Amino acid sequence: MFIKYKIALTSLLLSLAFISVCESAETVVVGGYEFAPFVQRTSDGNYDGVTFDLIAALNKVQKDFHFIFVTTLADTRYKAFQAKRFDLIFFEDKMWGWQDLDVVSSKVFLRGGDTYIALKKEGRDQSFFADLSSKILIGIKGYHYGFANFNNDPILLEEKYNLILGNSSLSVIKMLEYRRGDIAIISLSFILPYLKQHQSLSKKILISEKLDHQYGHTILTRKNFQVNPEKLNHWLSQLEEQGKLEEIWNKRGLGDLHKWLN
């Protein structure tokens, strides 16, 4: 009985200590839109991904701020940010529509890139990706692509670039499989681990050796916000030195990204 009481008392004290830490820490809201594997839906309708791993790591590496997640949409994230519905957004590049907003960024802590994929056919090789103008392209609503000069206006993309839009990386793959288009544009960070997990599909997919564009993943925040680039860079450096970032990349199948990037 005494042992059970002692265990219960210890658990209660730990819970109270945790609540005390959370109450003393200032809440910082991280926005995210569906961008697998950084933010992705689970089978039960919730969200998971690399962003959640990084939030957990940041909550452990310091105690002054408590990071939480809220969802937004790819094409409305700028308005949501300006309305202060969230404070930070992870795994962004300022070239993706943020140039005219009052934002500052952390250092680049992960590199990435978008590539082209097509269904394999007899006689089809890398030359298939040489001329995009004669193809029907498939992309994701709200995303920015190098071939379109990073303009994400859906009407312009459809009329000028013959691009049809899906809502997620997975929907883009399905549209390609159903032959809704000839070439899909997709991030390396999604397609490489996805094909490893789906070997039957990997035998059907031809991946372009020419990338649409490369980018550096950063954390964006508004100017003069208390969680500034200096703090973020310090925490990111700590996580890197501790091997925590590499653990996250490997957990999510991102360890081989560098092989595809210059």
N, C-alpha and C positions, 0 to 999 in steps of 0.2 A: 504493500500500500504506500509506504514511504517513497519507494522508487518511482511509482506511478505519479505521486504528487510532485516529486522533484522534477520529473520530465515535463509534466504539465506546466509547472511554474516556470521552467526554463523556456519552454515554447512561448508562454505568455510574455515573458520579458523580452525575448527576441522580437516578437511581433510588435510590442510597444516601441522598441528601439527602432524598428524599421519604419513605423508610422511617424516617429519623431523625426527621423532623417528626411522622410518624404515631405513632412510639413515644413521643415526648415529650408529645404531646397526649393528654388524657384522653378516653376513649370515652364518649359520651353516646348512649343508645339512644332512638330515636324510634319510638313505636308508631303503627300506622295500620291501619284496616280499609277494606274496599272502599267508597269514597265518591267516585265519579267526579265531576269530573276530578282530585280531589286524590290519591286512590289508586285505581288501576284495573288490571285484568288486561290483559296484552298477548296477542297471538295465540299466543305461545310458552309461555304459562302463567306468565310472570314478572309483576312489578308495575312500574308507571310512574305518572307523574302530577305534579301541582303540588307535592306534598310532597317528591318527589325533587329537583325544581328548587330548592326552598327549602333543602333539606339541602345541596345542592352550593354554593349561594350563601353559606350560613352557614359552611361549611368554608373558603371563600375569604376571607371578610371578617375572620376571626380565626384564630389558630393555637393557642390554648390547649386547645380541645376539638375532638374529631373526632366528628361526628354520623353515626350509622348507622341503618338502618331495620330494624324487625321487624314482622311482621304480627300482628294480633289480630282479634277479631270484634266487630262493632258491639254485640251484646247482652252480651258478656262482657268488654268492655274495662275496666270498672271493677274487676273482680276481678283482672284481669291487672295493672292499674296498682298496686293495693294489694299484690299479690305481688311488686312491683318487677321485673316482666318488661320494663318499659320506664320511661324517666325522664320523657319529654315526649310530648305528643301535639299535633299541629298541626291548625289549622282546626277548633277546637272552640269551643263556647259553654257556659259553666257551667250554663246552663238545661237542657242536655241530660243531666240525671241526675247532675251532679257536685256539686250544692249541698251535700250532706251529707259530702263527702269533703274531706280536708285538702289542697286544691289552691289554687294561686294562678295568676293569668293575666297574660299580657303585655297590652299595649295592643291595641286592635282595629286590624288592619292590612289587612283586607279585609271588605267588607260583602256579605251575601248574603241569600237568601230562598227559601222554598219556595212553589210555585204549584200550581194545579190545571190539568190538561189533560184534554180529552175528544176523541173523534172528531168531526169535522165532519159534520153532517147538515143537510139542507134544513130551514130554519126554526129551527135551533139557534143561539142567541146567548149573550151573557154572562149572561142570566137563568138559564141552565141551571145555573150554579154557585151560585145564591142559596140553594138548599135542599139541603144535603148529606144530611139525614136520610132522604130518600127514594131515595138512590142507593147502589149498591154501590161502595165505594171500594177503591183499590189503593195500597198503600204498601210500604215496605221494612222487613224485620225488623230490630229494634233501633234504628230511627230514632224521633225525637220530633217530634210534630206539634202545632201550635197549637190546632187544632180539638178535639184530645183532651186539652187541658191538659198536654201534654208527657209523658203517661203512655205508656210503650212496652210495657206488659204485653200480649203477643199475644192472650191469652184475652179480656181486657177489650176490646181493640180490635175483636175479631171480634164479641163478643156485644153490646157497647153501641153501637159505631159502624159496624158492618157493614163492617169493613175486612179485606180479604184481603191477605196479605203475600208479596212476592217477595224475592229475595236481592240484587238490585242494581237500579240505575236502568234498565239495559238490559232486565232481565227485566220490570220494571214496564211499560215501553213495549210489550213483546211481549204481555203479558197484556191490555193495553188494546186492541191491534190484534186479538187473538183474541176480544175482547168478553167477557173474564172479569169485567169490571166496567165501571162507567159513567164514573167519574172517577178519575184517578191523581194522586197528590201527588208532586211531583218538584222538585228544586232548579233554580233558574234557572241556576246555574253549570254544570249538566249539559245541560239541555234547549236553551238558546240556541245554544251551539256545535254541539250534536248536530244540530239541525235545519238549521243552515247547511251542514253536511256531507252531509245527507240531504234534498235538496230535494224529492224525491218524497214523503217522509213529511211534510214541513212543510206540504204542501198538504192533508193529511188531518187535521191537528191544530189544535184550537181551544185557545188559551192564555187562562186567566182573567186579567182585569185586577186581580182581587182576590187578594192573596197570602194563603197560610195563615199565615205569619209571616215577619218579617225578623230577622236576627241579625248579630252581629259575630264574625268569625273571629279567634280568639286562639290563643296557644300556652299550654297548661296544663302546669304542673309542680307537684311536691309542695312544701309549705312547707319552707323552710330548705335546699332543694337548692342546690348550688353554682351551677348555671345558673339564676339567679333572674330575676324580671321586669325588674329594672333592667338586667342584662346583655342580656337578650333585646330590650328596648326600644331599647337603644343600638345593637345590631347591626341591628335592623329599620330604625331611622332612617337608619343609614349606607347600607343597601341602597336605601332610598327615595330618599335624596339622590343616590345614584349612578345612579338610574334603573333599577336591577336588578329591583325588584319590578314595575314597569310592564312591563318586558321579559317577565317570567314571565307576567303576566296576559295580555298580548297574544299570547304564544306559545300559550297554552291557550284562547284565545277568550273571555277574561273581561273584555275591555276595555269591553263594552257593558252590564255589569251595572248601572251607576249609573242608566241610563235607566229601569230598571224599579223602582228603589227610591226611597223618599221621602227 
